[in-house]
Amino acid sequence: MNVFGFNINVFGFKHHWIKTDTKEVGLGPAGGGVPGVPGQPGAQGTSIDFPGEPTTLNDHSGASALPGAECEEISDVDESCVNKLLEIGSYKGPFGPINCQNVATDILKTCSTKPKPKTPKFLNPAGPSIYGDW
């Protein structure tokens, strides 16, 4: 069971996604597509992604084999948890405040098998974050 983090240069920015033994998924334009890959509908490879555009988790199968894709194996992560959160088509929010880096990071933090420190109450007086205590 393996979990990998990938990124690729897209117009000077790094696009991030996650690959497990059974899935390869990352954030992209609602309706599908892999940012930076020509021929993908709505992707940065063929058009501009504007702030506020809706985003979903999209199938990135094969993107890890693209020239320039960089890989890092992620240890201390529960792969079954990651697979549950990599639900293709799930809406994530508007592009800008939601981006591929923070979506991938949130999934990996949520599924981390490392002990999670509690958030000090003074940092979060309203209670637990929707992302959990980390």
N, C-alpha and C positions, 0 to 999 in steps of 0.2 A: 504494500500500500504506500503510494507516494503522492506528494503534493508538491507542485512546482509553481513558482511565480515567474511570469514572463513579462518582458517589455520590448518594445520596438520603437525606433525613432520615427515620429510622424511630424513632419514640418518643424523640426527642432524641439518637439515635446516628446516625452515618453508615454506610450500607451501601454497600460498594464492589464494583464488578465491572469487567470488561474487555470492550471491543468492538473487533473487527477488521473488515476488509472482508467476512469470511465468517462470523464467529461473534460472539455476545454471551453471555457466560458468567460466572457468579460462584458463590460459595459459598452453600449453602443446606442445608436439612434433607435428610437422606438420603431418596431416593425422589422428589425434585423439589420445585420451589417457589422463589419469589423472596421473601425476607424483606421484609415491609412491604406486600405487595400483597394486598389482600383477595381471598378466594376461592382462594388458593393453599394446597394441603395442607401443614399443619405450619408455615406461614410465620408470621412475627411479626404479619402483618396479621390473622390469625384466631386465633392461639393464642400462647402463650409458648414461646420456645426456652429450654430449660433447659441449664445447664452439663452437659457429658458426653454430650449427644445426638449421635448420629453425623451427620457432614456429608459432602456430595458436591459436586462441581462440577455446577451445574444450568444448564439453558437459561434465559437471561434475555432472549430475543428480544423486542424491543419495549419493554423496560424503559427504554431510553434516551429514549423519547418520553413517559415519565410526567411529569406536572406536578411541578416541583421538582427534576428530575434535573439534576445539574451535570456538565459535561464538561470534560476537559482532554486535549488531544492529547499523546501521549507520543512524544518524538523519541528517536533513537538506540536503537531496539529492533527486533530482527529479527522481523517479523510471522509468518513461517513457523514460527519457534521458538515464538512465543506460541501460534499455532494448534495446534501439536502438544501443548502443555501444557494447553490448554483442552479436555480430554477429558471430555465430559459423562458423568456417572455415576461418575467416578473418586472413590473414597473418600479423604477427606482427614484424618479423625480426629475426635476429640470436640470439640464446640463448647465454647469457653472458651479452652483453650490454642491451639486452631486457630480463627481468625476470618477474616472476609472481607478485612480490611485486610492481615493478614500473608500470606495466600494470594496476593492480587493483587500485593503488593510482591515476594514471592519469585519469582513468574513473571516480572515485569518485570526484576528484577535478573538472573535466570538468562539472559534473552534480550537483555540490554543489549549494544549494540555498542561501548560505551565500554570502554577498557582497564580491566581489573579488577585492583586492587592485591592483592598476596598478603597473606594474613593472617599477621601476625607469629607465629612459633612459640610465643612465650610466652603469646599469647592463646588458642592452640589446641594444647596439647601432645599431644593425642591424634591429631592429624593433620587432614586436610581435613574440612571440614564437609560434611554431606550436601547442603547448599545451595550448595556451591562456595566458592571464595575470594572474599570481598567484604568 
